């Protein structure tokens, strides 16, 4: 279903979803059999999906069917209560941070990126500038704003952990400095586990600085693992070679610990399943959690018509990878905060659970 997406009888079901932006855009969170997953609903494949979700009742419950046959019940998380508030300086909380999955607060601290300014440099799958252009967010969330919203999200909606990503700014820290400042303010306001996400900073000393500021887990995202494909799909980001990522991963694991450093890998952009599994083996050996997710095309990007990966392709990766992770003692449930812990954008944690029952 994460590959096909779903057609909604009522596109407004549940709390509002975002078109464009960073993170799992064009998705809605749907809870199936107790597991909340981010399902594409605004993408081209979703409009032709064999899955149909009925209009939910007042409590958010609905039914899902395929080709007219009811498969079971699903539910939509309701609109978060913290969305009703505005900051002391008049910005709606929902423009500062949003709810991902069921209990994860997510924000893009800088909604601009040096890679996004030119189509010769931008990642071809990225829509970080879309939500900013549409007025659904602001360019720079201050530490004070983030702390205010995080405290409210915990108190009003029971948020359990937080993801802070950022567009890459100018400078050798590649966003680590602004993430550290943000984490320090949030931790002063509320006890909330935080994952920070950025490109590898030039100086490994930033890992200790982020940890000291209150960052509990770190994500540095490869997205694509074959150098030739990286150069074509993400020409700006590919200037930071995989070799730099690997040395940074090792340094970060020394600071944050095994399993608390992760990387996002988008399956379906041209990497073979073997190429993904080969680099996952190297990552797991270092102590890095490779969070492999199916690529979902986002409207308005150069790859908006690129097909999502087939379920059997995902199975060929997630089956062996989950076995690799369980045998190495790296489990999604042990991650303190972030995408791997949430698991809503990939079936990987479900594969892990099947092996540990």
Number of C-alpha atoms within 10 A of each C-alpha: 15 24 22 24 27 27 23 20 12 11 15 12 25 23 16 16 21 18 21 25 22 20 19 21 25 22 28 28 27 25 21 15 10 9 16 23 23 23 27 29 24 24 23 20 22 24 17 13 20 16 22 23 22 19 18 19 13 10 11 18 18 18 17 21 16 13 10 10 10 13 13 11 15 20 23 22 21 15 15 20 12 22 21 10 14 17 16 10 7 8 15 19 22 19 21 26 25 24 24 27 26 23 19 23 25 24 25 27 23 21 25 19 17 16 20 19 11 10 13 14 19 20 25 19 20 24 23 23 19 20 20 17 14 12 10 16 23 19 18 15 20 15 18 16 21 23 20 19 26 29 21 20 26 20 13 13 19 15 20 18 23 32 26 24 25 24 23 21 17 11 12 14 19 22 25 25 17 19 25 22 17 25 29 18 19 27 18 13 17 16 14 23 19 25 29 29 27 19 22 25 21 14 11 17 13 19 23 15 16 25 19 14 20 24 30 25 26 31 28 21 18 22 20 24 23 17 12 13 15 23 17 14 22 21 19 19 18 20 12 15 13 16 9 13 18 17 13 20 23 19 17 28 20 15 21 18 15 21 26 27 31 29 23 19 21 21 24 21 23 16 19 15 16 11 14 20 21 13 14 24 16 13 19 20 15 19 24 28 24 29 26 25 25 21 21 33 24 26 20 14 17 17 17 18 15 17 16 20 20 14 13 9 14 20 15 13 21 24 15 12 24 23 16 18 23 16 11 13 14 21 20 25 15 13 21 23 25 28 26 30 19 26 22 25 27 23 22 25 21 15 18 22 14 10 13 8 5
